[in-house]
Amino acid sequence: MAPNLAEYVNAGYSLPPAERLQAARLLRLSVDQDQDADQADIDDAWREELRSRVEQISRGDVELVDADETYRLLSAELADKHA
């Protein structure tokens, strides 16, 4: 995650839940309304991202974690931030 993006996300954690939800909706809407994006470019970017991730897994650069464990880790991380 880019440093500026990480700062924005961390700042968002300080918002009350209703405002975080509204911010998420507005961000999603801005993506949906982005008329400058060409679907072929988007598809190419996703293919490249998937190729990169498969390579990381194949090289052993990342450790795969099942969904239940991921949710447990995320919940614990969020709980620590709000403690």
Backbone as JSON, one array per atom type, in Angstrom:
{
  "sequence": "MAPNLAEYVNAGYSLPPAERLQAARLLRLSVDQDQDADQADIDDAWREELRSRVEQISRGDVELVDADETYRLLSAELADKHA",
  "N": [[0.86, -1.17, 0.0], [0.6, 2.18, -0.84], [2.35, 4.9, 0.77], [0.83, 7.36, 1.14], [-1.76, 6.43, 0.71], [-1.99, 4.57, 2.77], [-1.93, 6.34, 4.92], [-4.34, 7.72, 4.54], [-6.16, 5.63, 4.84], [-5.64, 4.83, 7.49], [-6.4, 7.19, 8.77], [-9.09, 7.07, 8.21], [-9.9, 5.03, 9.91], [-10.36, 6.33, 12.29], [-12.8, 7.47, 12.08], [-16.31, 7.45, 12.94], [-18.35, 4.44, 12.72], [-20.6, 4.81, 10.93], [-19.81, 6.98, 9.36], [-17.5, 5.93, 8.2], [-18.64, 3.96, 6.61], [-20.15, 5.55, 4.87], [-18.04, 6.93, 3.61], [-16.8, 4.78, 2.33], [-18.83, 4.05, 0.55], [-18.95, 6.36, -1.05], [-16.38, 6.35, -2.18], [-16.51, 3.95, -3.63], [-18.56, 4.62, -5.41], [-17.26, 6.62, -6.84], [-15.41, 5.13, -8.22], [-17.05, 3.51, -9.77], [-18.13, 5.45, -11.41], [-16.06, 6.29, -12.93], [-15.28, 7.26, -15.93], [-13.15, 7.39, -17.56], [-11.72, 5.11, -17.63], [-10.79, 2.37, -19.54], [-12.27, -0.67, -20.35], [-10.76, -2.78, -21.41], [-8.17, -2.05, -20.64], [-8.45, -2.21, -17.89], [-9.01, -4.95, -17.61], [-6.56, -5.98, -18.55], [-4.84, -5.0, -16.57], [-5.77, -6.41, -14.32], [-5.19, -9.02, -15.12], [-2.4, -8.9, -15.16], [-1.92, -8.38, -12.46], [-2.9, -10.75, -11.3], [-1.14, -12.59, -12.5], [1.26, -11.77, -11.36], [0.75, -12.3, -8.64], [0.41, -15.08, -8.66], [2.98, -15.82, -9.38], [4.37, -14.93, -7.09], [3.33, -16.69, -5.19], [4.17, -19.14, -6.26], [6.95, -18.88, -6.05], [7.18, -18.94, -3.36], [7.14, -16.63, -1.9], [5.04, -15.59, -0.5], [2.79, -16.5, 2.11], [0.1, -18.61, 2.08], [-3.1, -18.25, 3.56], [-5.95, -19.65, 5.04], [-9.41, -18.64, 4.62], [-10.93, -18.42, 7.05], [-8.9, -18.13, 8.96], [-7.75, -15.77, 8.03], [-9.84, -13.92, 8.45], [-9.94, -14.05, 11.24], [-7.41, -13.02, 11.91], [-7.62, -10.41, 10.83], [-9.77, -9.39, 12.34], [-8.63, -9.42, 14.9], [-6.56, -7.58, 14.5], [-8.01, -5.23, 13.91], [-9.37, -4.97, 16.34], [-7.24, -4.44, 18.06], [-6.46, -1.92, 17.12], [-8.57, -0.38, 17.91], [-8.48, -0.47, 20.59]],
  "CA": [[0.0, 0.0, 0.0], [1.38, 3.41, -0.93], [2.33, 5.64, 2.04], [-0.3, 8.28, 1.25], [-2.98, 5.64, 0.83], [-2.0, 4.04, 4.13], [-2.3, 7.43, 5.82], [-5.78, 7.96, 4.39], [-6.89, 4.5, 5.42], [-5.52, 4.94, 8.94], [-7.25, 8.3, 9.2], [-10.46, 6.59, 8.13], [-10.22, 4.21, 11.08], [-10.78, 7.18, 13.4], [-14.18, 7.9, 11.86], [-17.36, 6.57, 13.47], [-18.73, 3.45, 11.71], [-21.52, 5.33, 9.91], [-19.05, 7.82, 8.45], [-16.64, 5.04, 7.42], [-19.49, 3.33, 5.61], [-20.44, 6.57, 3.87], [-16.81, 7.15, 2.85], [-16.63, 3.62, 1.46], [-19.82, 4.16, -0.53], [-18.54, 7.44, -1.95], [-15.22, 5.89, -2.94], [-16.99, 2.96, -4.59], [-19.29, 5.35, -6.43], [-16.29, 7.32, -7.69], [-14.81, 4.13, -9.1], [-18.09, 3.12, -10.73], [-18.4, 6.56, -12.32], [-14.84, 6.64, -13.65], [-15.55, 7.01, -17.34], [-11.9, 7.43, -18.3], [-11.12, 3.77, -17.63], [-11.15, 1.49, -20.64], [-12.41, -2.01, -19.8], [-9.63, -3.61, -21.84], [-7.05, -1.7, -19.77], [-8.76, -2.77, -16.57], [-8.81, -6.4, -17.71], [-5.12, -6.22, -18.65], [-4.24, -4.74, -15.26], [-6.12, -7.53, -13.45], [-4.4, -10.19, -15.56], [-1.02, -8.69, -14.69], [-1.94, -8.54, -11.01], [-3.03, -12.18, -11.03], [0.11, -13.24, -12.89], [2.24, -11.41, -10.34], [0.44, -13.01, -7.4], [0.71, -16.51, -8.87], [4.45, -15.94, -9.32], [4.77, -14.8, -5.69], [2.97, -17.94, -4.52], [5.04, -20.19, -6.79], [8.3, -18.68, -5.5], [7.15, -19.06, -1.9], [7.31, -15.31, -1.3], [3.89, -15.32, 0.36], [2.21, -17.67, 2.77], [-1.35, -18.61, 1.93], [-3.84, -18.46, 4.8], [-7.34, -19.89, 4.66], [-10.3, -17.5, 4.87], [-11.27, -18.3, 8.48], [-7.72, -17.58, 9.65], [-7.62, -14.38, 7.6], [-10.85, -13.14, 9.17], [-9.53, -14.0, 12.64], [-6.29, -12.09, 11.99], [-8.13, -9.06, 10.59], [-10.57, -9.0, 13.5], [-7.7, -9.13, 15.99], [-5.85, -6.34, 14.16], [-8.94, -4.12, 14.1], [-9.63, -4.82, 17.77], [-6.05, -3.78, 18.64], [-6.46, -0.51, 16.71], [-9.65, 0.31, 18.61], [-8.31, -0.65, 22.04]],
  "C": [[0.9, 1.23, 0.0], [1.28, 4.19, 0.37], [1.14, 6.58, 2.18], [-1.61, 7.53, 1.42], [-3.09, 5.07, 2.24], [-2.4, 5.11, 5.14], [-3.8, 7.72, 5.75], [-6.59, 6.85, 5.05], [-6.83, 4.57, 6.94], [-6.35, 6.08, 9.49], [-8.72, 7.88, 9.19], [-10.87, 5.74, 9.32], [-10.72, 5.05, 12.25], [-12.22, 7.67, 13.25], [-15.16, 6.95, 12.54], [-17.81, 5.6, 12.36], [-19.63, 3.99, 10.61], [-20.77, 6.19, 8.89], [-18.08, 6.98, 7.61], [-17.43, 4.38, 6.31], [-19.83, 4.32, 4.5], [-19.22, 6.85, 2.99], [-16.57, 6.0, 1.87], [-17.6, 3.68, 0.28], [-19.42, 5.23, -1.55], [-17.34, 7.04, -2.8], [-15.64, 4.88, -4.0], [-17.73, 3.64, -5.74], [-18.33, 6.06, -7.38], [-15.62, 6.36, -8.66], [-15.81, 3.73, -10.19], [-18.32, 4.2, -11.78], [-17.18, 6.96, -13.14], [-15.0, 6.27, -15.12], [-14.28, 7.03, -18.18], [-11.28, 6.05, -18.43], [-11.68, 2.94, -18.78], [-11.2, 0.06, -20.1], [-11.26, -2.92, -20.21], [-8.39, -3.32, -20.98], [-7.23, -2.27, -18.37], [-8.52, -4.27, -16.57], [-7.33, -6.75, -17.78], [-4.43, -6.03, -17.3], [-4.54, -5.88, -14.29], [-5.34, -8.78, -13.84], [-2.97, -10.09, -15.06], [-0.94, -8.88, -13.17], [-2.03, -10.02, -10.64], [-1.75, -12.94, -11.36], [1.17, -13.0, -11.83], [2.0, -12.18, -9.04], [0.72, -14.5, -7.52], [2.22, -16.73, -8.79], [4.94, -15.84, -7.88], [4.48, -16.09, -4.92], [3.91, -19.05, -4.96], [6.45, -20.09, -6.22], [8.35, -18.89, -4.0], [7.34, -17.74, -1.18], [6.18, -14.95, -0.34], [3.39, -16.62, 0.94], [0.7, -17.58, 2.64], [-2.0, -18.95, 3.27], [-5.3, -18.65, 4.42], [-8.22, -18.73, 5.15], [-10.63, -17.33, 6.35], [-10.12, -17.7, 9.27], [-7.52, -16.11, 9.28], [-8.6, -13.49, 8.35], [-10.47, -12.99, 10.64], [-8.4, -12.98, 12.81], [-6.75, -10.64, 11.8], [-8.95, -8.55, 11.78], [-9.68, -8.62, 14.67], [-6.97, -7.82, 15.73], [-6.75, -5.13, 14.37], [-9.24, -3.88, 15.57], [-8.47, -4.11, 18.46], [-6.04, -2.29, 18.32], [-7.49, 0.29, 17.5], [-9.52, 0.2, 20.11], [-7.62, 0.54, 22.67]]
}
